[in-house]
Amino acid sequence: MTDKKRPVYVQYVLGGLSGIGATCVVQPLDLVKTRMQISGMGGAAKEYNNTFDAIGKIIRREGLLAMYKGLSAAIMRQATYTTTRLGVYTSLNDTYKQKTNKAPNLLISMAMGMTAGAVGSFVGNPSELILIRMTADGRLPVAERRNYTGFFNALFRISREEGVVSLWRGCVPTMGRAMVVNAAQLASYSQAKAYLVSSELMKEGIGLHFTASMFSGLITTAASLPVDIAKTRIQNMKVAPGAQPPYKSTIDVIVKVVRHEGLFALWKGFTAYYGRLGPHTVLTFIILEQLNGLYNKHIMGVEGSKSGL
């Protein structure tokens, strides 16, 4: 079987479904990560001591279901970002293989991943912005909450109240983060997997993929969290008409965070971010391979889970 026999759109659909499935599992950690990143904005007192303190306070103050606030936006983010990201990557990968008759090396794979991440994050930025706002809303004073009732309510309100272009607020740091994440993930995952196999510590299978993904998540978290914090704060900030925005750019956020909150504040929510990124990565790819296997078997009539990744 070759990927030529498979319609191109299938890669996009299966990629989006795998991302959605993983997100439904890790959404609470994404909410905690966002809350911790915006804690301390504007010189306010530190709200949470650590990830577990944040989880306890959110459940105590807002209820257990509050951990899934913004789930509709998170699902839409996967339907846009992950669908585009995995679809573009597999398309680039397949095109390279067809033209050169060989698999891409590590550097080329990283370049493909960075390109796919940038394109996917641009397409998914409105969903990302809405997700940030919905997950952050519960920590605001009641009078200041946006109170979006769902993804489409937020989409229409933001477009009407702030303009359609505002849906792409924070697009540059979002794209920067996506490029960093993809480059770090591909490099560290490949190296970890190669080491585990060559040293005969593990054999090919879900266990190997899980271990390599968790290691990759650790490296990716350390590399991308400062950019993610900048993205989160820019997308969550409120700007009154005619007023100066609290942050002007990614660099401005990083400088102000270091100056007012300390250097290590750039890694706020590390545990929650890693706890989300690691499992999300491994779940996404495990689900993707299973969906590919089902599609190949029941639609194409062949065995195997070849996904083009």
N, C-alpha and C positions, 0 to 999 in steps of 0.2 A: 504494500500500500504506500502511496505517496501523498503528500499534502495537496498535490495538484487536483486530485479527485474530490477534495473537500471544498465546498463553497467558502469563499473568503469570509463572509459574514459569520460563519459558524465559530471561527476563532474569537471574534468579538463577543458574540453571545455567550459562549462558554466561559470566556474570561470574566465577563461581567457577573455571571451567575456564581462563579467561584468566589469572587470578591464579596458579593452580597452574603453568601453563606458564612464566610469567615467573619464578616462585620457583625452579624447577628450574635456571635459568640463573644466578641471582644469589645462591643460598644461601651459597657460600663467603664472599662479602663481608659477608653478614649475620652470619656466625659471627665474622669478624674484628672487625666493629664492636662486637659484644657483648663479646668478650674485652678490647678496648681500653677500653670503658666501665667495666668492673669492675676493671680494673687500677688499683692504688693504693687500693683500698677498705681502710678501717681503718688508714690511715697506712702501708700497706706500700709497699715500694720500687716505683718505676715499672718495669713489666715490658717494655714495648715502646716503642721510640723513635718509630716511625711505622707506617703501614699495611703497608709492604713488609717491615719488620723483623718484624712480627707474623706475616705469612704465612710467612716463612722459618722462624721459630722453631716455629710450629705444625706445619709439614710435617716439619721435622727431628726434633722430639720425638715426634710422634704419628702421622706417616705422612700420605701424600697424601689418603687417604680420610677423614681426620679433618676435612677442609675441608667435608665433607658431613654432619657430625654434626648430629643434630636435624632432618634433612630430613623425616622423617615428621611431626614436629610442625609444621614450616613448611608442609607441604602441608595439614595439618588446619587450620592458621591461615587459609590462603587459602580453604579449603572453608567456613569459618565466617565470618571477618571480611570477606573480599572479596565473597563471595557475598551476604551481608547488605548490605554497604555499597553495592555497585553496584545491587543489586535495589531497595533503599529509595530511592536517588537517582533511578533511572530512573522508579520508580513516582510519586514526588513530582513529578518533572519532567513526566510525562505528565498527571497530574491537574491541574497548574497550567495546562498548555496547553489542556486540554479545557474548563476553567472560564473561562479568560480569552481564549481564542482568540489568544494571542500567546506568544512565547517569553519566559522569565524574564530579567530584567536581571541584571547582575553581582552586585549585592548579594543578590538573591533566590536566585541560584544558589549563592552562598557560604553562605547560611543553610541551603539544602537540603543542601549538601555537609557542613556541620558537623553537621547532624542525622543524616545517614546515617552519618557517621564515628563519632559517639557511640554510635548503636545497634549498628553493626557491631562496634565495639571491645568493647562489653559482651558481646555474644554470643561473640566470639572470644577473650576474656581467658584462659580456661583453656588454650587452645592457645598463646597468647602466653607465658604463664608457663612452660609445659612447654618451649617452644622456647628460652627464655632459659636455663633450667636445663640442658638437654641440651647447648647450645652452650658453656656456661661450665664444664661438668663436667671437661673435660680439663685445665684449668689448676689444679685443686685437688690437694692432696696425695692420694696413693692412698687413705689411710685415711679421708679426708673426702668422697670422691666418692660421688655418689648412685647411679651406675651404672644408670640407667634403660636398659632394653633396647629400648624403643620408646615410641611415643606412648601406647598403651593401658596398658602397664606403668606408665608414669609417672602416668597418670590415676588408675588404681586405687590405686597406692601413696600418692599424695598425699592422695586421699580417705580412705584408711584410716589413714594415719599422722598427718595434720594436720587432717583434717576437710574436708568438701566445700566449705565456705565459703572455705577457703584458696585454692581454685582461682581466686577472684576477688581475690586479693591484688594490690595495685597497680592496681585497676580505675579509680580516680579519675584518676591520672596517665595511664593508658592512654587513657581517654576524652578527657582534656585534650589529649594529644598528637594523637589522631585528629582532633579539632576544629581544632587549629592546622594540621595537615598539610593537611586538606581545604580550609580557608579560603585558605591560602597557595598551594596548588596551583591552585585555580580562578582566583584573582585574577591570579597571575603568568603562568599559562599563557594565559589570555585576552588579557592585555595584550601578551605577547610575540608571540602569533600575529597579533593585530591590527596590531601595529607592522610585523612582517615582511611582511605582505600589503600594507598601505597604502603602505609605502615601496618596494614592488615588488622587495624583496630576494629573496623566495621566493614560489613559487606553491603552491596547495593540493596536498597529497600527503604521502607518508610522510616526505619530507625536512623539510617544514615542521613536521609533528607531532613528529618526532624532535628538531629544534632547539628548539622551544618547550618540549618536555617536559624537556630537559636544563637549560634556563634555569630552568624552574619548579622542577626538582629542587634547583638551587643555592639559590634563595630559600627553599624549603621546608626544606632542610637547616639553614640558618642560623637559621631561626625555631623549628624544632621539636626540634633536637638536645638542648638543655638539659632539656626535658621528657622526652625519650626516655631520657636518662641517668638521670633520677630514677626513671622507670618500671622501667628495667632493674635498678637497684640494689635497689629495693624488692622486686621479684619474685625476685631471686637471693639475698637475705639469708636466713641461717639464724637461727631464733629458738628457743632452748632453752626448755622448759616453765618458766614462771614468771620467765623472764629478760626484761629490757628490750630491745626490738628496736633495732638500730643506727640505724634511721631511722623517724621518726614520720609524715612526710608529704612531699609533693613539695617544699614550701618548705624543710623541714628538710634534705633531701638537698642541695638547691642551696646552702644556707647553709654546710653542712659541707664540701662539695666546694670551694667558693670559699675557705673559711677554711684548709683543710688542704692543698689541691692547687693553688690559684690560680684566677683567673677564667677563664683560657683552658682549664682542665680541663673546663669545661662543654661544650666542643666537641671532646672526645676522640673519635677515630675519624671525624673529619669526612670525610676522603678515602674511607674505606670506606663510610660512610653515604651520601655523595653518589654514590659509584660504584654503590651498590645502588639507591638511590631513583630516580636518573635513568633508568637502563636498565630498571628494574622498571616504572616508569610508562609508558614508551614501549612496552615489550614487551607489557604488559597490554592497552593500548588497541589496538595493532596486531593482537594475537591476537584480541581481542574483536571487532574489525571484520571480521576474516577469518571467524570462527565465525558471526557474524551473516549474512555474505554466503552462506556455505555453507548455513545453515539456511533462509534466504529462497529460495535457488535450488532446493534439493533437497527441502525439506519444504513450503514455501509456493508454490513454482512461480513466483517472481518474482525479478527481478534487483535488486541493490542491497544495501547493508550497513547499512541504517538501524537504529540501536541504541537510540535514545531518549536518547542522551547529548548 
